[in-house]
Amino acid sequence: MKHSYDIVIIGGGMVGATIACALGGSQLHVGVVEPVAALRSFPEEFDNRVSAITRATQNVFVNLGAWDGMAARRVQPYREMRVWDAGGNGAIHFDCTELGEPNLGHIIENRVILAALLDRMAQFDNIDFLCPAEAQGMHLGDERAELYLADGRTLHAKLLIGTDGSSSWVREQSGIDTTGWAYDQSAVVCTVKTSKSHRDTAWQRFLPEGPLAFLPLPHGYSSIVWSTGHERAGELCAMPASQFLDELQLALTGTIPGAGLAGSLRLPRFAPGETFGDALGRMETVGPRAAFALRLQHADHYVRPRLALAGNAAHTLHPLAGQGLNIGIADAVELAEVLLAGGRDPGRLSLLRRYERARKGDNIAMLAAMDGFKRLFSNRSTPLAWLRNGGLNVTNRVAPIKHFFMRRALGLGGELPRLARAPRS
């Protein structure tokens, strides 16, 4: 195993592995340091952590040669998206046929994405995957950086890249501060089976305490992301499965079918006589539940001499639009393209600042938009309820506005890095 590299990536998750694959086959020697071995064989149960993959992110995975590995495991396209506000009659419906697209994106388990990326990474001779290996210390010098591992090894590199998550050790060690705040919400995640098909549709209902999303999975299952207060999230995770399913049904429809409970929440009708509850039927089974606290966080700087941050190490946002991984993958390919064009010294600050300039503005805009949506929808203010319901309905009726948002949701708006563009046939 070599101890000297051009680039060392600390964090072998989805973003770190994407950077490595994007650098695969180049003249740069890359080491990837990861303390925990990824699951490579998959049980029948679905992973609690899933991601909504945009077309731009799918293009990245196709161009990197990792998409076929994901599709061979399990991916779920979604062709429609239905969003509505529980505090009124505002609703919006996105349909891929309106844009002539085959789908609006895919829902994929995080471990499926990672396994396919690691398989692809292993095919490159210029990449070493150091796992398990834990970083214990680092030093950023003028000409090179050093990374000290817990097993006593020292790695030398021209550049260290931190892709080690929202609680980034690399960011802390480099003295980069963050700006942000904790939300008054936790997200409850689990997998459920409904009595009726999800119809390849992503469903999201904005409740006063936070959004509730149903994301389609293969074989008629759905992944739940339920944002609610911290105490309530703990209760939902602790209660018996049957009680949780009743609570989930009530949150979605305002009634529990067959239980004789009257609902008080107004529901838009998606077809004559059909509401959301009619569309999916009864909540039948639920898998293991987990909860994690939500926050907004943004690194004050993405780069230092000999150092760069990407993905959640640089930014964390509310999951209501499912954009967290997508902007992390955009970081990954932008950084890789800058490094590949940067010559023999990938760690010089003037080069790294090109990456920061390319990504920071877009990321701040996305964080601000998600924070604004969270505050607009997670409240009981009557004037804001009128505003958001009116906005949903106007957007749904005005085709140019609606198609603009659909293209942005597909990740097709603005200038895209080369790897995020559709591959040439």
C-alpha positions as CSV (number, residue, x, y, z in Angstrom):
1,M,0.0,0.0,0.0
2,K,1.4,3.4,-1.0
3,H,1.8,6.2,1.5
4,S,2.2,9.0,-0.9
5,Y,-0.7,10.3,-3.1
6,D,-1.7,13.3,-5.1
7,I,-5.1,13.3,-3.4
8,V,-6.5,11.7,-0.3
9,I,-10.3,11.6,0.2
10,I,-11.4,11.3,3.9
11,G,-14.8,9.7,3.8
12,G,-15.7,6.8,1.5
13,G,-19.4,7.5,1.3
14,M,-21.4,8.4,-1.8
15,V,-19.9,11.8,-2.4
16,G,-16.3,10.7,-1.7
17,A,-16.7,7.6,-3.9
18,T,-18.1,9.8,-6.7
19,I,-15.1,12.1,-6.6
20,A,-12.8,9.0,-6.7
21,C,-14.6,7.5,-9.6
22,A,-14.5,10.8,-11.5
23,L,-10.7,10.9,-11.0
24,G,-10.5,7.2,-12.0
25,G,-8.2,6.4,-14.9
26,S,-6.4,9.8,-14.6
27,Q,-2.7,10.5,-13.9
28,L,-3.6,11.4,-10.3
29,H,-3.0,8.9,-7.6
30,V,-5.9,8.8,-5.2
31,G,-6.4,7.3,-1.7
32,V,-9.8,6.9,-0.1
33,V,-9.9,6.6,3.7
34,E,-13.0,5.1,5.3
35,P,-13.4,3.6,8.8
36,V,-16.5,1.5,8.2
37,A,-16.9,-1.2,5.6
38,A,-20.0,-0.8,3.4
39,L,-22.7,-3.5,3.1
40,R,-22.1,-5.2,-0.2
41,S,-24.9,-7.9,-0.1
42,F,-28.4,-6.8,0.5
43,P,-31.1,-8.4,2.7
44,E,-34.7,-8.4,1.5
45,E,-35.5,-5.5,3.8
46,F,-35.1,-2.0,2.4
47,D,-32.6,0.5,3.8
48,N,-34.2,3.3,5.9
49,R,-32.0,5.9,4.1
50,V,-32.9,6.5,0.5
51,S,-32.2,9.4,-1.9
52,A,-34.3,11.0,-4.6
53,I,-31.9,11.0,-7.6
54,T,-32.4,13.7,-10.2
55,R,-31.7,13.2,-13.9
56,A,-28.5,15.2,-13.6
57,T,-27.3,12.9,-10.8
58,Q,-28.3,9.9,-12.9
59,N,-26.3,11.2,-15.8
60,V,-23.3,11.5,-13.4
61,F,-23.6,7.8,-12.4
62,V,-24.1,6.7,-16.1
63,N,-21.1,8.7,-17.2
64,L,-19.0,7.2,-14.4
65,G,-20.1,3.6,-15.3
66,A,-21.8,3.0,-11.9
67,W,-25.5,3.3,-13.0
68,D,-25.8,-0.3,-14.3
69,G,-24.6,-1.6,-10.9
70,M,-27.4,0.3,-9.2
71,A,-30.0,-0.8,-11.7
72,A,-28.9,-4.4,-11.3
73,R,-29.6,-4.2,-7.6
74,R,-32.8,-2.1,-7.2
75,V,-33.9,1.3,-8.2
76,Q,-37.4,2.8,-8.5
77,P,-38.4,5.4,-11.0
78,Y,-41.1,7.9,-10.1
79,R,-43.1,9.4,-12.9
80,E,-45.4,11.7,-11.0
81,M,-45.3,13.8,-7.9
82,R,-48.3,15.0,-5.9
83,V,-47.9,17.7,-3.2
84,W,-50.6,19.3,-1.1
85,D,-51.1,21.4,2.0
86,A,-53.1,19.9,4.9
87,G,-54.0,23.4,6.0
88,G,-56.0,24.2,2.8
89,N,-56.8,23.1,-0.7
90,G,-53.5,24.0,-2.4
91,A,-52.1,21.2,-4.4
92,I,-49.7,20.6,-7.3
93,H,-49.2,17.7,-9.6
94,F,-46.0,17.0,-11.6
95,D,-46.2,14.4,-14.5
96,C,-43.1,13.5,-16.5
97,T,-45.2,13.2,-19.7
98,E,-45.7,17.0,-19.6
99,L,-42.0,17.4,-20.4
100,G,-41.7,14.3,-22.6
101,E,-39.4,12.7,-20.0
102,P,-39.6,9.0,-19.1
103,N,-39.6,9.8,-15.4
104,L,-39.0,12.6,-12.9
105,G,-36.1,10.8,-11.2
106,H,-35.4,7.6,-9.1
107,I,-35.7,6.6,-5.5
108,I,-32.6,4.6,-4.5
109,E,-31.4,3.2,-1.2
110,N,-28.2,4.8,-0.1
111,R,-26.4,1.5,0.3
112,V,-27.3,0.5,-3.3
113,I,-25.7,3.8,-4.6
114,L,-22.6,3.3,-2.5
115,A,-22.1,-0.4,-3.4
116,A,-22.3,0.4,-7.1
117,L,-19.8,3.3,-6.7
118,L,-17.4,1.1,-4.7
119,D,-17.6,-1.6,-7.3
120,R,-16.7,0.9,-10.0
121,M,-14.0,2.5,-7.9
122,A,-12.3,-0.9,-7.5
123,Q,-11.8,-1.1,-11.3
124,F,-9.3,1.8,-11.3
125,D,-5.6,1.2,-10.8
126,N,-4.9,4.7,-9.7
127,I,-7.2,4.5,-6.6
128,D,-6.5,2.8,-3.3
129,F,-9.4,2.1,-1.0
130,L,-8.1,2.2,2.6
131,C,-10.8,0.5,4.6
132,P,-11.1,0.1,7.5
133,A,-8.8,3.1,8.3
134,E,-9.5,5.9,10.6
135,A,-8.0,9.4,10.5
136,Q,-6.5,10.6,13.7
137,G,-4.7,13.8,12.9
138,M,-3.7,16.0,10.0
139,H,-1.3,18.7,9.0
140,L,-1.6,21.2,6.1
141,G,1.8,22.3,4.9
142,D,2.9,24.7,2.2
143,E,3.9,22.0,-0.3
144,R,1.9,19.0,0.9
145,A,-0.5,17.7,3.6
146,E,-0.1,14.8,6.0
147,L,-2.9,12.5,7.3
148,Y,-2.1,10.4,10.4
149,L,-4.1,7.2,10.7
150,A,-5.0,5.4,13.9
151,D,-3.0,2.4,12.9
152,G,0.2,4.4,12.8
153,R,0.5,5.1,9.1
154,T,1.1,8.5,7.7
155,L,-0.3,9.4,4.3
156,H,1.3,12.3,2.3
157,A,-0.8,14.1,-0.3
158,K,-0.9,17.3,-2.3
159,L,-4.6,17.7,-1.4
160,L,-6.9,16.4,1.3
161,I,-10.7,16.3,0.5
162,G,-13.2,16.0,3.4
163,T,-16.3,14.2,2.5
164,D,-17.0,12.9,6.0
165,G,-20.5,14.1,6.6
166,S,-22.2,16.9,8.5
167,S,-20.2,16.4,11.7
168,S,-17.0,16.5,9.6
169,W,-13.8,15.8,11.5
170,V,-11.8,17.2,8.5
171,R,-13.7,20.5,8.7
172,E,-13.1,20.7,12.5
173,Q,-9.4,19.9,12.2
174,S,-9.0,22.6,9.5
175,G,-10.6,25.3,11.7
176,I,-13.4,26.0,9.2
177,D,-16.5,27.4,11.0
178,T,-20.1,26.8,10.0
179,T,-23.2,29.0,9.9
180,G,-26.6,27.6,10.6
181,W,-29.2,26.5,13.1
182,A,-31.0,23.5,14.4
183,Y,-34.6,23.1,13.3
184,D,-37.4,22.2,15.8
185,Q,-37.9,18.9,13.9
186,S,-36.6,15.4,13.5
187,A,-37.2,13.2,10.5
188,V,-38.7,9.8,11.1
189,V,-37.7,7.3,8.4
190,C,-39.0,3.8,7.7
191,T,-40.5,1.6,5.0
192,V,-44.2,0.8,4.7
193,K,-46.4,-1.4,2.6
194,T,-49.8,-0.1,1.5
195,S,-52.8,-2.0,0.3
196,K,-52.8,-0.2,-3.1
197,S,-50.0,0.5,-5.5
198,H,-48.1,3.8,-5.2
199,R,-48.4,4.1,-9.0
200,D,-44.8,5.2,-9.4
201,T,-45.7,8.4,-7.6
202,A,-44.0,10.4,-4.9
203,W,-46.5,11.9,-2.5
204,Q,-45.9,14.7,0.0
205,R,-48.3,16.4,2.4
206,F,-47.4,19.5,4.3
207,L,-48.6,19.2,7.8
208,P,-48.4,22.1,10.4
209,E,-45.6,20.3,12.3
210,G,-43.6,19.4,9.1
211,P,-43.8,17.6,5.7
212,L,-44.7,13.9,5.4
213,A,-43.3,12.2,2.2
214,F,-44.1,8.8,0.7
215,L,-41.3,7.9,-1.8
216,P,-42.0,4.8,-4.0
217,L,-39.8,1.7,-3.8
218,P,-39.9,-1.5,-5.7
219,H,-42.5,-4.2,-5.1
220,G,-45.2,-1.8,-3.9
221,Y,-43.3,-0.5,-0.8
222,S,-42.8,3.2,0.1
223,S,-40.1,5.0,2.1
224,I,-41.4,7.4,4.6
225,V,-39.8,10.7,5.6
226,W,-42.0,12.3,8.3
227,S,-40.7,15.6,9.7
228,T,-42.1,16.4,13.1
229,G,-41.2,17.7,16.5
230,H,-38.4,16.0,18.4
231,E,-40.6,14.6,21.2
232,R,-43.3,13.4,18.7
233,A,-40.6,11.7,16.6
234,G,-39.4,9.8,19.7
235,E,-42.9,8.7,20.4
236,L,-43.5,7.6,16.8
237,C,-40.3,5.5,16.9
238,A,-41.2,3.9,20.2
239,M,-44.8,3.0,19.8
240,P,-46.0,-0.5,18.6
241,A,-46.1,-1.0,14.8
242,S,-49.9,-1.2,14.7
243,Q,-50.2,2.1,16.5
244,F,-47.7,3.8,14.3
245,L,-49.6,2.6,11.2
246,D,-52.8,4.1,12.6
247,E,-51.0,7.4,13.4
248,L,-49.5,7.5,9.9
249,Q,-52.9,6.8,8.3
250,L,-54.4,9.6,10.4
251,A,-51.6,12.1,9.4
252,L,-52.2,11.3,5.7
253,T,-55.9,11.3,5.4
254,G,-57.4,12.6,8.6
255,T,-59.2,9.3,9.1
256,I,-58.4,5.7,9.9
257,P,-60.4,3.5,7.6
258,G,-62.7,1.2,9.6
259,A,-61.8,2.8,12.9
260,G,-64.7,5.2,13.1
261,L,-62.5,8.3,13.7
262,A,-63.8,11.5,12.0
263,G,-61.1,13.5,10.2
264,S,-60.8,17.3,10.3
265,L,-58.2,17.8,7.7
266,R,-59.3,19.1,4.3
267,L,-58.0,17.0,1.3
268,P,-57.7,18.1,-2.3
269,R,-59.2,15.6,-4.8
270,F,-56.8,14.2,-7.3
271,A,-59.6,12.6,-9.4
272,P,-63.4,12.6,-9.1
273,G,-64.1,11.1,-5.7
274,E,-60.5,10.2,-5.0
275,T,-58.3,11.6,-2.2
276,F,-54.8,10.6,-1.1
277,G,-56.1,7.9,1.3
278,D,-58.2,6.4,-1.5
279,A,-55.2,6.3,-3.8
280,L,-53.0,4.2,-1.5
281,G,-55.5,2.5,0.7
282,R,-54.6,1.1,4.1
283,M,-51.1,1.2,5.7
284,E,-50.4,-2.5,6.1
285,T,-46.8,-3.1,7.4
286,V,-43.9,-1.1,8.6
287,G,-40.2,-1.9,9.0
288,P,-37.8,-0.6,11.6
289,R,-38.0,3.1,12.4
290,A,-35.3,5.6,13.0
291,A,-35.2,9.4,13.6
292,F,-32.5,12.0,13.1
293,A,-32.5,15.7,14.0
294,L,-32.7,18.3,11.2
295,R,-30.6,21.4,10.8
296,L,-29.3,23.9,8.3
297,Q,-25.5,24.1,8.2
298,H,-23.1,25.8,5.8
299,A,-19.3,25.9,5.9
300,D,-17.9,29.4,5.9
301,H,-15.2,28.2,3.5
302,Y,-15.1,25.2,1.2
303,V,-11.3,25.3,0.6
304,R,-8.0,26.0,2.3
305,P,-4.5,25.6,0.8
306,R,-4.2,21.8,0.5
307,L,-7.8,21.2,1.6
308,A,-11.3,21.0,0.1
309,L,-14.8,20.1,1.5
310,A,-17.7,18.6,-0.4
311,G,-21.1,17.2,0.3
312,N,-22.5,17.3,3.8
313,A,-19.1,18.3,5.1
314,A,-19.8,21.6,3.4
315,H,-23.6,21.9,3.7
316,T,-26.6,20.3,5.3
317,L,-30.2,21.2,4.4
318,H,-33.8,20.3,5.2
319,P,-34.8,17.1,3.4
320,L,-38.2,18.3,2.3
321,A,-37.2,18.4,-1.4
322,G,-34.7,15.6,-1.3
323,Q,-31.9,17.6,-2.8
324,G,-29.1,16.9,-0.2
325,L,-27.3,14.1,-2.1
326,N,-27.9,15.8,-5.5
327,I,-26.0,19.0,-4.6
328,G,-23.3,16.8,-2.9
329,I,-22.9,14.9,-6.2
330,A,-22.7,18.3,-8.0
331,D,-19.9,19.3,-5.7
332,A,-18.1,16.0,-6.4
333,V,-18.1,16.3,-10.2
334,E,-17.3,20.0,-10.2
335,L,-14.4,19.5,-7.9
336,A,-13.1,16.5,-9.9
337,E,-13.3,18.4,-13.2
338,V,-11.4,21.3,-11.6
339,L,-8.7,19.0,-10.4
340,L,-8.4,17.2,-13.7
341,A,-7.9,20.4,-15.5
342,G,-5.5,21.8,-12.8
343,G,-2.2,20.4,-13.7
344,R,0.4,18.8,-11.5
345,D,-0.5,20.5,-8.2
346,P,-4.1,19.8,-7.3
347,G,-3.8,21.4,-3.8
348,R,-3.0,25.0,-4.7
349,L,-5.5,27.5,-3.4
350,S,-5.9,29.4,-6.7
351,L,-7.2,26.2,-8.3
352,L,-9.4,25.1,-5.4
353,R,-11.1,28.5,-5.4
354,R,-12.5,27.8,-8.9
355,Y,-14.4,24.9,-7.3
356,E,-15.6,27.1,-4.4
357,R,-16.8,29.8,-6.8
358,A,-18.6,27.3,-9.0
359,R,-20.5,25.7,-6.2
360,K,-21.0,28.0,-3.2
361,G,-23.5,30.4,-4.7
362,D,-25.8,27.6,-6.0
363,N,-25.6,25.8,-2.7
364,I,-26.4,28.9,-0.7
365,A,-29.4,29.5,-2.9
366,M,-30.6,25.9,-2.4
367,L,-30.2,26.1,1.4
368,A,-32.1,29.4,1.5
369,A,-34.9,28.0,-0.7
370,M,-35.4,24.9,1.5
371,D,-35.2,27.0,4.7
372,G,-37.9,29.3,3.2
373,F,-40.2,26.4,2.2
374,K,-39.8,24.9,5.7
375,R,-40.8,28.1,7.4
376,L,-43.6,28.8,4.9
377,F,-45.3,25.4,5.3
378,S,-44.5,24.4,8.9
379,N,-46.7,26.9,10.6
380,R,-50.3,27.7,11.4
381,S,-50.4,31.3,10.3
382,T,-53.6,32.1,8.4
383,P,-52.0,34.7,6.0
384,L,-49.2,32.3,5.2
385,A,-51.6,29.5,4.6
386,W,-53.5,31.6,2.1
387,L,-50.2,32.5,0.4
388,R,-48.8,29.0,0.1
389,N,-52.1,27.5,-1.0
390,G,-52.5,30.2,-3.6
391,G,-49.0,29.7,-4.8
392,L,-49.4,25.9,-5.1
393,N,-52.6,26.3,-7.1
394,V,-51.2,29.1,-9.4
395,T,-48.1,27.1,-10.1
396,N,-50.2,24.0,-10.9
397,R,-52.3,25.9,-13.4
398,V,-49.6,28.0,-15.2
399,A,-47.7,25.6,-17.5
400,P,-44.5,27.7,-18.0
401,I,-44.0,28.2,-14.3
402,K,-44.8,24.6,-13.6
403,H,-42.5,23.3,-16.3
404,F,-39.7,25.5,-14.9
405,F,-40.0,23.9,-11.5
406,M,-40.2,20.5,-13.0
407,R,-36.9,21.0,-14.9
408,R,-35.3,22.3,-11.8
409,A,-36.5,19.3,-9.9
410,L,-34.9,17.1,-12.6
411,G,-31.6,18.9,-12.1
412,L,-31.6,20.2,-15.7
413,G,-31.6,23.9,-15.0
414,G,-28.6,26.2,-15.4
415,E,-25.0,25.3,-16.5
416,L,-24.2,21.7,-15.8
417,P,-20.8,20.1,-15.2
418,R,-19.8,17.8,-18.1
419,L,-20.4,14.7,-16.1
420,A,-23.9,15.8,-15.3
421,R,-25.0,16.1,-18.9
422,A,-26.8,13.4,-20.8
423,P,-24.3,10.9,-22.3
424,R,-24.0,11.0,-26.0
425,S,-25.7,8.1,-27.7
